[in-house]
Amino acid sequence: MRLVVLFLVGIAAYILIRGLIQTLMGVQQRKQRRDTSRLQGTEMVQDPVCESYIPKDGALTEKIQGETYFFCSSECVREFKKSKLSKKTG
């Protein structure tokens, strides 16, 4: 009789733990989907200097010689302008 009770308690513990794990994993998966959906629909642009992709609405923009360029940082802007000036004078 004790063996049957222990067996039933073990099954109940297994079901409880499995349900808890599935619930926690479901919460994480929903959070990941939410984080990913924030980026969906965001246009990505490439920095011409370091070639990294950045969201267009968060990029630094510079209009140089009539063209608009998108940069990830002010360092890339400086580097780009420096290379453009050296090509112009060279």
N, C-alpha and C positions, 0 to 999 in steps of 0.2 A: 504494500500500500504506500509506504514512504517513497518507494522508487517511482511510482506513478505520479505522486504529488511533485516530486523533484523534477520529473520529466515535464509536467505541465507548467511549472514555474520557469523552467529553462526555455520552453517554447514561448511563453508570455514575455520573458526578458528579451529574447531574440526578436520578436515582433516589435516590441517597444523600441529597442535600439535601432532596428532597421528603419522604422518609421521616422525616428528622430534624425537619422543620417540623411534620409531622403528629403526631409523637410529642410534641413540645413543646406543641402546641395541645391535644392530648388530655389532657395533664397539667393544663393550665390549666382546661379544661372540667370535669374531674373535681373539681378544687379548688373551682370555682364551685358545682358541684352539692352538694358537701359543705357549703359555707358556707350555701347556701340551705336545705338540709335541716335545719340546726340551728334555723332560725326557724320551720319548718313545725310546726304543732301548738302554737305559742306564742300564747296569747291576747293580743291587743293592746287597749289601753284608751286613751281620749282624755282628755288633760288639759283640764279645763274652762276654764282661763285662756288658755293659748297655743294650745290646740286641736291640739297635736301628738300623734301616736300613739306609744305606748311599750309594751314588753312588760310585761304585768301583773305578772310575778314580779320585775321590776326597778323598779317604780314605787313612789313614796312614797305611803303610804295615810294618810288622815286620816278619822276618823269625826266628822262635824260635823252637829249637830242630828239625830242618829239615822241619817244616811246616810253611806255610805262613798264617798269620792272618791279618785281616783288622780291623782298629779301627777308631772311630770317633774323638778321641782326644788323646793328649799325656798323659792325666790323666788316661785314660782307658788302655793305653799301660803300664804305671807304675803299675797300679793295677793288670793287667794280669800277668806281670813278677813277681810281688811280690807273687801272689797266686801260680804261677808255682814253684817258689823257695821254698815256704813253703811246698808244696806237695812233692818236691824232698827230702828235708831234714827231713820231718816228716814221 
